């Protein structure tokens, strides 16, 4: 008699299984792009523009060519002869690979050198003489649309100004009517500053073109290898089956490693020209000043309310600064991404959003930095607005949220901007959070402290995030639909390999995908190996970003395992000599319904698939599943922060931080908690110190880690996590929702709301992030709002 | 290391100055001929091929390249290879023995102290230096000791737990008498 398997013991769903990938990382045996050495490999370095906007008058590379060890110096002119000076972007614009006519942002790629050694390549870059004619720089949307502003994209026909698009969604007239009937209207303006995802590992690639086989292999830091393969096929006009993209271990991505960067393209061309492997590894300044940034939008919005607190309507305008090229890496058909997911957690009948995108002399490449695209901005504005509105109404901020939440029995719920949210227990999450932080007690303490001149504050933020693009009806990249994939091969001894089209960058796929297989088939997780990131072996998939791995690729893993189980059931019936209808399944084992002691394990079915299949059955136990989700998943979270602000210096300290995340079913609770803590830290970083901006000449301030501050173990507060609210996703095969980004999306508003609450006696409505001490001090001292928009003030 | 250049009528690479240095790395004695400007991190990664020491920022901020030089935690991107002449270097590859992980390595896995793994070697080396001088640190002391190392994934809470886990294990292993005090 067999005993039922204990799913947790075999590392199935819900097990806090220790991570498989750790075994190599803790030994220093990870295999990151820069660790790879190929025979005959050369090294590439990029010369970047020191100016933000300038006409290139002359590039003289003759001195660089003279340096021993230099093999190739590439300029825009040379790229142009191969039609590679410009490349298409993911937002249907064009982007310079190497500058030809003008440089349009500081740090733009102007030339590159390929040499025996990176030191020689750097020397040679310094020996390239470039003559520039400086032009006025534009660093914000206001300057971009001002009369007489220089046209940044004079390379484009029909581009007479710096406006990229106008876009709107919602019901303008209905919103107008609702505002006319409001008892109270509350307004808020703010700038969500430019931010940089800044993984510790920079971008890089090793292109290896083999003339003998005509095959191009590229090892590169990419979150989406198959997308890159398609892009290389299109840009470099190479046949797609002769391109192999390998994404080795990735030292953090956070959205930064989704786009195609000029460095990748140059290393590929150099390898084709030289017929040798060419390695390009970016330095940190190059990464910070030229690769995919995030945010940088100006939001101005208002809500119409009844005096009892019910929100009647909402409207917003957004000015988005996209930098020199519109190369946002986002998969939606909407110009401003999923900004219109704002207020999705609240039951608001009507709303209207307008948006305008403009060019500036800043790095291009808006990416979804630890979020579904623009959701961070949406949730930040939503929660800052909610706090301001509650205050204007004289209503408790928690109660105001409760009054307006979408109720548990209202799902599925259509938002005023067209999204369909699927499930949630919003009020319950809020209650858990308020209890954990001791809300009422804190309000009393706050009052007592205030009487003694101490400034305590409490900030609440809630968020629901549309995660897991697509469905394929609404989401695509370059026309390729946003599905994902998994391939599962069960070997004859019952061991297995699973491959997906996603690519882990620290999320622990090697551990969790095996747990899903274990849950579906009862094969112990340790018997399942996971492989991703090689386009020659992985099934076609769209990669890992926007918290889509578990919602889409993870779902595909479950679905392919179910296909395997369906075949195994036939094998079991054959082995048990009964009809398939008489076979029942329990974890890891089929048995005869009328005689439960007669059964076969999944491992016995596996060997039968190779050694004892019934007549007419195709041998083997392997399959592939492509999963096109019916909808996005909608996790929900409540984040509550308490702070104390020093009235003398403006410095603020976090006293307590509580996080209540409802992400549905958790595959590996340990990993989920790790993701939440990482997200909260990035939220704290954005609210407190992470600051990348530009002066009036377009010089990037925050171009290295001495200026662009990331929190260390010393500054980072502790977090209290709550997992007791679980609302399974109704359409995901195992009930999971995305989680990787929630805390980074919802967290910033909690910190800012807490500081704003602490200084509320000043009447100040807004301080732009990051809430640097001097900004808070300014608000406290002069009782005025503090803008953080560029150009940076000379005293910052 | 051998570099072969194209012969360009006498404009060859004869001028590159080279210094000979001797050092110990993970217990093995080495001799190397290096350009004086070569960074220690590059000697370790490219010259010796120990790629567990990572480079993240080039400005001594991120700490991914942290190694021990004579037992002191040093960011190897900010030390020249020639300065290692006569010194003992220890990298992440020196932590485990053939059969056994170092308690720090176990601790990082047990407490989920890593995600992408890029900062991990530097974190563990900085932690090793801490535990050598302070075998029983409190949470605040661990946070301070690691404040020269950046992690973008974990939020540090689990890294701190990992180090405390290792400290406890090391204390439980430490024989009352001698041994291990040289670390």
Interface residues (C-beta under 8 A of the other chain):
Chain A: X18 X19 X21 X22 X23 X24 X25 X26 X27 X28 X29 X30 X32 X34 X35 X37 X66 X68 X69 X116 X117 X119 X198 X199 X200 X201 X202 X249 X250 X251 X252 X253 X254 X283 X284 X285 X505 X506 X507 X508 X670 X671 X673 X674 X675 X677 X678 X679 X680 X681 X682 X704 X705 X706 X710 X712 X713 X714 X716 X718 X719
Chain B: X3 X5 X6 X8 X11 X12 X13 X35 X37 X38 X45 X49 X50 X51 X52 X53 X54 X55 X56 X57 X58 X59 X61 X62 X64 X91 X92 X93 X95 X96 X101 X105 X108 X109 X110 X112 X114 X115 X116 X117 X118 X119 X120 X121 X124 X142 X143 X144 X146 X147 X148 X149 X150 X151 X152 X153 X154 X155 X156 X157 X158 X159 X160
